[in-house]
Structures are given as structure tokens and as C-alpha cells.
């Protein structure tokens, strides 16, 4: 995404909480004395903040502090691996799109099931296949609980947005072996609305360029409310091939299944 125009940012920065424009500071006879005082005050605040940060308790194993709201059955290492974050239990943004078999699917139709929702590019050769493998592992780990979970993805590639594109990717990565799998696409305005509602940044400059997009997994409870968000990651070999160590792939699958199972209860 392109940063806002510097002048616009400066104008925005000069607005107070009540919307009025704040005057720029002026330097009078005592201007430099005022600057020194301000700098000194800022230094004190920064020093105090640093002391506070370094004094925060850390979880075992050197992990960052555990976010409140993570289920106790999720280990610190699992929460850290997935960058798992609890979300306010508000209604997940709705959408109506078309899956890889040409069926119309609305989020409201999935009520009563846990929805594990990602955003994928059907021509991606980087992180999307890795998340797909994690979904397959999670489905297998769910066992008998798999019938209570829908795995879904919304397309982020406006240049490859046909039902056939969704089916080809689903078949290539064996995702259609998951009974509840839905790879959703639709007209660009509907896709953009879903990206916006779920805070997904998509950069698609041309059909030949790589699609750069946010990778996020949303866990939506059977009542249609958002509950957790996770942030998938990958690594790359020296020649640029994306991968994730086998133990981490396995851990991701188990983590996705564990959260989904908790929400399905």
C-alpha cells in the first residue's frame, strides 16, 4: 500500500481530538529554552516506558507475555507460533460469494459450524500452499469433530477469480478432500468488501505481478462471532522457495484443530 501524502499526514497530525486544527508551535524569544525543556521531558517519559517494558513478566521459555483471553489449554509456545490473538466476540462481517463448485455460500448459512477462514491466491506459490497443508493436517487432527468445522478461504487474486481457478487450486492441493472446504470468489466489488471488512491488504498491480496480501486466519464461532485470529508465516530457501519446517507444519495443524475443537463445544 502507498503511504499517504506527507502533507496530508502532517495535516492529519495537526488535528486535535475534537477535530480542530492545532496551531504549529512558534519560536519566540524563549523558543529554544522551551525546546530543551520539552526534549528533557520526553527523555524522562521514554526512560520510564523502557523500564516498564523490560520489567514486564515474560512467559516461560523466553516467550513474550501471553495475551489475556487465550484458552488455558493452548500452550505458550503454541500461542506464540500462531501469533494467536483473542478478538472481541462481535459478529463476523457477512459475505455472499461462490465456492469452487459454483455454489452460492453466505457466512450466515454456516451458522452452527466453526468457520476457519483464510484469504488465499489460487496462483500463489508462497505461503498459501503452506496454509493449505496446515488446513489438511488440522482436518485430520479434528477426527470426529471435523463435521462441526468449515474450512474456507476468500480469493485475493482479482485476475484469477473464476470458479474454475478455485477448483484447480483446491484439486492441486487436495483441499477438496476436506468435506467442509470452501474456496470462495465473486465479483471484484464483493471481494474487495470482504478484504476491507477483514482488514486484508491486497496489492495486485498487474496480472503478471505477484499478489501481495495479508495472511490471516480467523476463527469464527458457531454463533457467527469472531473469537480468534492467527497469523501464518513461512520461511524461504536460498533460491526463494517457501517452506515451513515439518515440525512447525504439524504444530500449526494441531493448533488450528485445537482452537476449532474448543469453539465447537
N, C-alpha and C positions, 0 to 999 in steps of 0.2 A: 504494500500500500504506500502511496506517496504521502509524505508528511505534509501537513498543512503549510500554507504560505507563511514565511516568518513574520510578515507584517500582521497577518491575521492572528497568528499565535500571540504576538505582542499585544494586539488589541484585546484579545480574549483574556490575557493575563492581567490586563489593567482594568478588569471589571470586578467590582466588589460583589459580595454575596447577594446584595439587593438589586444587582443589575446596573447600578450607576457606574459611570466612567470615573476611575480614580485619577487624580492629577499626578503627573510624573513628578518625582522629587526634584526640587530645585536646590542649587548650591548658592547660599548666601555667604556672608562673612564667616559664619560658623560652619560652613558645609563640611570641611574636612574633619573638624572635630566630631561632627555628627557621624561621619562615615566610620571613623575609628571606633566610636562607641558601639555602633551597630555591628561592626566586624567582631569586636570583643564579645558582644552578647551572643552572636551566632556561634562563635567558637565554644562558649560555655554550653550552649544547648547541644551542639554536636557531640562534645565530650560526654555530656550526661547521657545522650542517646546511645553512644558506643558502650558506655559502662552498662547500661540497661540490657543491650543486646547480648553482650558477652556474659552477662550474669544469668540469662535465661537458662532454665534447666534443659538438658538435652536427653533424648530418649537413649536407651541402652544401645551400645554399638556405635555411638557417634552419630546417630540419625538426628535430623532436625526435630524440633518439638512436634509432637503429634497433634494434628488438628482436632479440636473437640468435635464430637459427633460421629467419629469413626467407630464402627462396632467393635466391641472388645475382642471379638473372635478374629479380627483382622490384625495380624502381627504388625509391629512397627516396620519391619523390613518389607512386608508386602505393601503396606500403605505408601512407603517411600518409593518403591519400584514403580508403582502405578501412579504416583503423584495424586493419590486419591483425595478428593475434596468433597465434604458434605455440601449439599445445596439446600437453600430454603425450600421447604416442601410446598412449592406452588405448582399450579397446573402447567404441564409442559406445553409449549406452543404447538398448536394444531397444524396439520398439513393434510392435503389430499393429493396423492401422486399415483404413479403407475409402476407396478413391480415388473420383474424380469419375465413374467409370463403374460403381461398385458392386463393384469387385474388391477382395478382401482382400489387403492388402500388409503384409508384415513386413520390418523392416530386414534381417533375416538373408537374405531372399530376394534382396536386392540386392547380395549379396557378389559380388565380381568387377567391380563398377562403382564409379566415383567417384560419391558422393552429395553433391549441393549442396543443403543443407537449410535452409529458411527457415520462419518462422511467420507466417501471414497471416490476415486477417479478410476473408471473402468480401463483406462490405458496406463495406469500407474505401474511403475516397476520398482518403486522405492518402498515406502512404509505401508501402503495399502495391502500388498500381498502378505506382509508380516502380520498385520492385524487380522487378516483373513485366516491365517494359520492359527492365531490365538483364539478366534471365534470357534474354529473346528475343535480345538483342544477343549475349550470351555463347554461346548455342546456335549462332548464325550464325557467330561468330568461331571456334568449335571446328572447323568444317569436317568433315573425315573422322573426327576424333576424337570427334565428338558421340555416336556409338554406344556409347562407353565411359562416358558420363556420364548420370546420372539427376538431373533437377531435381525437387525435391519441396518441398512446404510442408505444415505441420500447422496445422489450423484453430485459431484462438484465440477464436472467437465462439460461445459456448455457445447463443445464441438463434437462430443460423442455422447449424445443424450437419448439415443433411441432405445426402445425395448430390446432390440437385438444386441446392442452394446452391453446392456445389463446382463443379458442371458449368457453372452460369450464369456464375460468375466466370471460370472457365477459358476459356469461349467469348468472353465480353465482351472479355477482354484477350489473346485469341489464343494463350493458353498451350497449348491443345490442339494447336497446330501443332508443338509440340515432342514428338517420339515418346516420349521418356522422362519426360514430365511426369506428376507425381502430386500431386493436391491431396487431402490425407488428412483424414478426420474419423472420428467414432465416438462412443460413449457418453461422457458428461462425465467419469466417473472415469478413463477411459483417456486422454482429452485432458489432464486435469489431471496425470496421472502423467507424460506427455511434457513438459508445461510445466515441471514440477518438475525432471525429470531433466536438462533442457537449460537450466535457470536462466532461464526465461522468466517475467517478471512479467506478469500479466493482471489488469486491473481492468475488471470488467463489472457496474456497479451495477444496470442495468436494461435491458430490451430497447430502450428509446428513447434511452439514453445512448451516447456514443461509447465504443468499446472502446479502452482504453489498454493497450498491450502493448510488450514489449521487441522490437526488431527486430534480429535477429542471423542471420547466415549461417554455418552450419557446413559445413566441407569434410571429408568422411569418405572415407578411402582405400578401395581395393578390398578390403583385408583387414578392413574393418569398424572401423578405428581412427580416432578423431578426429585431425585434423592441424592445422587452422587455423580461426580464427573471424574474421569481418569484421563491421563494424557499419555498416549502411546509414544514410544521413542524407538529409534533404531541406531545402528552403527554402520560404518562403511569400510570396506576393504580398501587396499591401496589403489585399486583400479576403479573405485567408486561404487562397487556393488553393495547394495543394502543388505544387512543381515542383523540377526539378534542371536546371541549365544543360546544353545539348546536349553540350558537350564533356565534362562530367563523367559524363553518362549513358554516352557512348561509352567513356570511360576505365574506368568500372565494368564494363561488359560485357567489355572486353578483359582486365581484371584477373581477373574470375571465370573466364573461359575459360583464362587463362594458368595459374592455380593448378590448375584441374581437369585441364588437359593434363599438367602436371608430375606429378600424382598418378596419372594413368592409365598412365604409362610402366612 
